[in-house]
Amino acid sequence: MHLLAVQLRVPDRPLRTQEPPPFTTVGLRSERITLTDRAKPSHDGTVNILRARIDQCSYTGARFEYELSLGDLRIHTESPIQHTGREINLLIRPDDCLLYPETV
């Protein structure tokens, strides 16, 4: 699947439709996104790595909450670690992608 011109690995589970829909919404729970400052995080090819811009960071007393931009997409996530750069890598496991076929 492609997201904002980026290939995104999703679960191998089939969608509950006879034919693949032309569009699918991908949902993610914010606590399932891992943030890392590493320029090239090590992985075995089974995790999605997306680069996003940090627009805002707030400390809530228990964690840091982030507002991120990935192109026109806005992402809200959290981390126990404060990341100070302007950009960050998002690590997303395919099994954490929730697929919702669009119905016409």
C-alpha positions in Angstrom: 0.0 0.0 0.0 1.2 3.5 -0.7 0.8 6.4 1.8 1.7 9.9 0.6 3.9 8.3 -2.2 5.6 6.1 0.4 5.2 2.3 0.3 3.6 1.1 3.5 3.7 -2.5 4.6 0.3 -3.6 6.1 -0.9 -6.9 7.6 -1.2 -9.9 5.3 -4.8 -10.4 6.5 -7.3 -10.1 3.6 -9.8 -7.3 3.5 -13.5 -8.3 3.9 -14.4 -7.5 0.4 -14.6 -9.6 -2.8 -12.4 -7.2 -4.7 -9.7 -4.9 -3.4 -11.2 -1.4 -2.9 -9.7 1.5 -4.9 -9.0 3.4 -1.6 -8.3 2.2 1.9 -8.0 4.2 5.1 -5.1 3.1 7.3 -5.6 3.7 11.0 -2.9 3.7 13.7 -3.1 3.8 17.4 -0.8 6.6 18.6 0.8 4.4 21.3 1.8 1.8 18.7 4.1 4.3 16.9 7.7 4.2 18.0 9.8 7.4 17.6 13.5 7.4 17.1 16.2 10.1 16.4 18.5 7.6 14.7 19.1 8.7 11.1 19.0 5.1 9.9 17.3 2.9 12.4 18.3 -0.7 12.2 15.5 -3.1 11.2 15.0 -6.3 9.4 12.7 -4.9 6.7 9.5 -5.9 8.4 8.9 -2.4 10.0 7.7 0.7 8.3 9.9 3.7 8.7 8.5 7.1 7.9 10.2 10.5 8.3 8.1 13.3 9.9 8.6 16.9 11.0 8.1 17.7 14.7 5.7 20.6 14.8 5.1 20.7 18.6 6.2 18.8 21.7 4.5 19.0 25.1 5.4 17.4 28.4 2.4 16.1 30.2 4.2 15.0 33.4 4.2 11.3 32.4 5.2 11.5 28.7 5.9 13.8 25.8 3.1 14.4 23.3 4.1 15.2 19.7 2.3 16.8 16.8 4.0 15.7 13.7 3.7 16.5 10.0 4.2 13.9 7.2 3.4 15.9 4.1 -0.2 17.1 4.5 -0.9 14.4 7.1 -0.9 15.4 10.8 0.0 12.7 13.3 -0.5 12.9 17.1 1.7 10.4 19.1 3.5 10.2 22.4 6.9 9.0 23.8 8.5 8.6 27.2 11.6 10.2 25.7 12.0 13.9 24.7 13.2 14.2 21.1 14.9 17.5 20.3 15.5 17.5 16.6 13.2 19.0 13.9 12.6 15.7 12.3 12.0 12.2 13.6 11.6 8.6 12.3 8.3 6.8 13.0 8.6 3.1 13.3 5.3 1.3 12.6 4.8 -2.5 12.5 2.6 -3.8 9.7 0.4 -5.6 12.2 -0.3 -2.3 13.9 -1.9 -0.9 10.8 -5.7 -1.1 10.9 -7.2 -1.2 7.4 -10.7 0.2 6.6 -11.9 -0.2 3.1 -13.7 2.8 1.7 -17.3 2.0 0.6 -19.0 3.8 -2.3 
